[in-house]
């Protein structure tokens, strides 16, 4: 999935970089003061939770305000903890130490077990282990190494190799290929049975997937190409199979996933009573099935969803098991809004649990009688926690604030931890009991709140407006300090605009654009047609023609702002990253000089260059919808750039494995052929998020460019 938001944690500054005026450093300082509680893990007793703080694993009581208890041996081991997991009995901790990135989400690491105040390195025979996890009985650890799947016996300290045909750019067992990792959000592609006797896993044959070569420089005398399999829209995907291995006998069985091989299997697992299940999604992504494998080879489709355009992206919480027979499904096809439905493995649909012209955004927990969920019921811009009985009755709102909540639940929902903010309020993290009553506060960002109040830093103000076509759009505005409506101000539009996304949220945030408010600029953001959380109809308006309606809406936003008496209509700019970069380029080309400046970071310039899963779900395959790929590609509109009135800056990292540097190369080729002038900033060996070391430099660059050209 293309980045919806580039996240900067804490104060990240490019090493060795100095600026005459570093406005972004102040923004980064304030962001670093926004307090969060990271890595919350509930414990099985429902009374305690753990966090990862300062390279230590600490255990806390939900109910008692007491210092955390370190779960590491003393003296502290020499580990750089990147992740950790408890064994089912919680007596042992599996610790991942250090990380060597593969792609944006995947990495290899070293593993150790912590038990009885001792640290025991494990999996030492593996060259590059990854995706390790405990079996349900806690006696084994499954992991991947070199594209093969292994199981380690903790007591015997022996390893069993489950597969032996893994090979780079050929076959992958137990982990995912690039496009599954990026778009389906998973890297672990195996699952233990509840009795720990079997393991299901996916096998990816990517031998026919076209090879992408990304040039690496790394400060060396000779650059080299980093090659990986990347399926662009319309091209070959991996052929994916589902296998089950018996860990006692060593026997392996391939599970029938149907005659069609050009399809997706985005999730696998086991029912509570030990039957394998898998999701099946066709290449068009408009037919989704959940299939349960019965004993002796029989299979049953226990849930099926079809849509004319596409079925919304499935994830870990599309289906939530309630017990051995019942499960909840979150879907939008029945009513046009995302809601919860209760199903039986044996009897099919039982109840529509939630209903209304609003959306359930996440299932938080279920105890067999009630389900807890986050929704947009108070506003598409907000999230609140509710609970409701599984028969759809006795709905209760459990959070009182008007803003945006995220929730970390304890088992059985005896407690839950909420993180709350809104446009004017930084993070507030609290422990609540089952009824939503606040037990204690974990973090309140008090110093940041006081500083924001003292400095009178402007906050987002939300508004709606109607375009000349009659569409009502949600938006926010950040006005400069000392705003005087009798004056005229320059305006920067910031946006993402991708299908199902949301940039206009009642949530506290601060980024480089906010530095402009200190310099006399107005910042505006509008969510155009195709964005999410306003129902299926609004979201799917852009299907099959990415970049058509969204560009109209951003141009309409610019015209709406230009008509305001406090705006200088000759000084309107637009910025975007990734999908937003595609939009910024398109607006620069089609704006006929309306935009004085445009900044496009890591932009898609033709959807033919982007991956299968993301592109085809929203645009169909190019073989069947060539116009949807070509009619709105900014490459084909390079001649329309009015470079006398619109200054254009294109920024890209050369090691972007997501939106390839190829996009910028072909865009600049078209601009050069059209005789257009533009500016460009290249970040060698930086990825799609401008990591590992350019996160601050690029933001200061965009501030400087805006101040100079808008």
Secondary structure, DSSP 8 states (H G I E B T S, - for coil): ---S-----S----TT---SS-HHHHHHHHHHTS----S-EE-TTSSEEEEEETTEEEEEESS-----EE-S-SS--S--EEEEEE-TTSS-EEEEEEEEESSSS-EEEEEEEEETTEEEEE-TT-SS-EEEEE-TTSSEEEEEETTEEEEEETTTTEEEE-----BTTTEEESB--HHIIIII---B-EEE-TTSSEEEEEEEE-TTS-EEEEEE-TT-SS-EEEEEE--BTTS---EEEEEEEETTT--EEEE---S--SEE---EEE-TTS-EEEEEEETTS-EEEEEEE-GGG-EEEEEEEE-SS------TTSEEE-SSSEEEEEESTTTSS-EEEEEETTTEEEEE---SSS-EEEEEEE-SSEEEEEE-SS-TT-BEEEEEETTS---EE----SSEEEEEE-GGGSEEEEEEEETTEEEEEEEEETTS-EEEEEE--HHHHHHHHHHT----EEEEEE-TTS-EEEEEEE--TT--TTS-EEEEEE----TT-----SS----TTHHHHTTTEEEEEEE-TT-SSS-HHHHGGGTT-TTSHHHHHHHHHHHHHHTSTTEEEEEEEEEEETHHHHHHHHHHHHSTT--SEEEEES----GGGSBHHHHHHHH--TTT-HHHHHTT-GGGGGGG--TTT-EEEEEEETT-SSS-THHHHHHHHHHHHTT---EEEEETT--TT-TTT-HHHHHHHHHHHHHHH-
